[in-house]
Amino acid sequence: MRTYYKILLTLFGLVWVWAAIAPLDRMGWLLENVLVILGVPLVLVVGRYFRLSDVSYGLITVFMILHVVGSHYTYAEVPFGFRLQHWLGANRNMYDRLVHFSFGFLLALPVRESFIVLANVKGFWSYYLPLDVTLSLSAIYEIIEWGTVQVVQPGAGLAFLGTQGDDWDTQKDMGLAGLGALLAMCIAAGFFRSYRSRAKGIVAARTVASV
């Protein structure tokens, strides 16, 4: 395993251990860590069959760290979320909103690379499908949250749901995830287009110089 991957795993492991020590709500922490229990092994196993870019693995790690921090405090009580609330003039802790936006913004590129490797997707569809998958996964997660609230203790369920009294919380969370993915794909499209243009310019210049 490359040093870069070891650093990412170590960094995530340290944050996870910190988050596991005396979380604000133990049941809420356990519910939130279902994503960790399923997601981290999945990334490691899939990495044995095909590798994503170093950038993608870094983005995945950042998202998982954001999620783990939320699991420690519960999303409605993360201190940085109150700071965001103050900065934005909002009437609720905004950490939950940040993480839903980050879900799309940070994971859209890894999803795009997966489509390229597995299905040889190119062009417009390589940028559209990550947005489609982000919205689909967001909807699935919201359904899972709703189902969880029906079967666990009320206090833990409400902490896991994290609506903070907003009747439109689900729609806003999905919208922010979609917005994050859209922004990420616009940035990626602009970057790769610029990169290809520069590459063609370099090739053309070398061709002229060699004549």
N, C-alpha and C positions, 0 to 999 in steps of 0.2 A: 504494500500500500504506500502510495506517495506521501511525502511529508505534508503536502497541502491538505490531503484528505484527513490525515491524522490530526492536524491542527483544528480542522472544522469539527471533527468528532469530539476532540478533547474540549473545545470551547463549548459545544452544545452540552456535553456531559457535565461540565462544571455548573452551567446554568441550571440544568435539570436537577442536579443534586441540591443546589441552593433552593430551588423552588419546592423540592420535596420536603424540606425541613420546615416544620410548623407552618403549613399554608393556612390562610385565613379560614378556609372551609375545606376540610379534608374530603368530604364526599364530592364537593364541586371539583376539587383537584383531581380526584379519581376519574370523574366523568370527562373532564377536559383531556386527561392523559390517554384516553382511548385513542385519540388521534395520533399521539406519540407512539403508543404501542403498535399501532397498525402502520403508521407512516414511515418511521425510521427503518424498521426491518425491510419494508417494501423497497425503499430507496437503495439499501445495501444489497439486497438480492438482485434487483434489476440491474444494478451496476456491474454485476458479474457477467451479464450478457451483452450489454451495450453501455457505453459511457457517454454521459452528457459533457458539456464544456465545464471548465473550472468555474466560469461565471455562474452557470446554472446551479452548481452545487453550493456555491456561496450564497446565492439568492434563497435556495431552499433552507439552508442553515439559518439565515437571518429570520425567515418567516417562522421556523420552528421555535427559535429563541423568543420571538415576540409572543407566540402562543403560550409557551411555557411560563413566561413572566405573568401573563394574564391568568394562568391557572393557579399561580401562587396567591395572588391577591383576590381572585375572582375579577372578571373583566370590569365590573362596575366600581371597583375600589382601587384600581391601579393608580398610584400617586401621579405618574406622568399624565394619565388621562385627565386628572383634575387640572393640571397645568394647561393641557390642550383646551379644556373647557374654558378656562380663563382667557386664553389667547384668542379663541374663536368666538367668545361671548355666547357660548352654548348653555343650555339648561340641564346638561347631563354630563357624566364622565364620558369622554370621547375616545378612550382607548379601544373600546369595542369597534367603533367606526374605523379607527386607524388600522386595526388588524384585518378587518374585512376588505378594506381597500388594498392592503398589502397582499392579501391572498391573491387578488388578480394581478397586481403590479409586479410582485416578486415571482410568482409561479407561472405566469404566461410564457415566459421564454423557455423554461424547462419543458413545458407542454409542447411548445412549437418544435423544439429539438427532437422530442419523442416522436412526433408525427413525421418529421423529416426522416428520421432513422428507420422507423418501423413501416411507414407507408409511402416513403419517397414523395411526400407532399411538397409541392413547390408553389411559388408565386402567391397569388391572392389568398388561396386556401390555407397556406402555411401561416398567414396572419389572422385569418377569420376563425379557423377552428379552435385556437386557444381561447378566443373570446367566447365561443359557443360552449366549450368544455367548462370554462370558469363559471358561466351562468348556470349550467346544468349541475355542477358540483355544489354550487352555492344553494340551489334549490333543494338538492338532496340533503345537505347539511341542515338546512332549516327544518325539513321534514323530520330528520333524526332528532333535532332539538325538541320539536313538538311531541314526538313519540316518547322521548325520555321523560319529559315533564309529566306524562300520564302515568308513569310506572314507578317513579322514585318519590322520596319524601318531598313534600311541597317546598320546603326551604331550599333543599339542594336543587330541585328542579328549577325554581325561579332564579337561583344564582347561575345555573348553567344556561338558562334561556337568556338572561341578561337584557331584557327589553327596557328596563328602567322606566316603565310606565308609558312607553311610546307604542301606540296602537299600530303604527306603520313601521316598526322596527325591522321586521322581516324584509319588507320591500326595500327599505333604505340600505340594509346590509347587502342584499343582492345587487342593488344598483351600484353601490360603491365598489363591490368586487368586479362588476362588469366594467365600470369606469377605469379601475386600476389596470385591468387587462387591456382595454382599448388604448390607454395611454402608453402602456409598455410596448404594445405592438406598433403604435405610431412611431415611437422612439426607435424601435428595432428596425422598422422599415426605412426610416430616414438614415440610420447609421449604415445599414447594409447597402443602401443605394449609393450613399456617399463613398463607402469603401470600394464598391465595384467601379465607380466612376474614376476614383484615384488609381485603382489597379489598371484600368484600361489606359489611363493617361500615361502611366509608367511604362506599360508595354509598348504603347505607340512611340513614346520618346526613345526607348531602347531600339525599336525597329528602325526609326529614322537615323539614329546615331550609328547603327551598324551598316547602313547603306553606303 
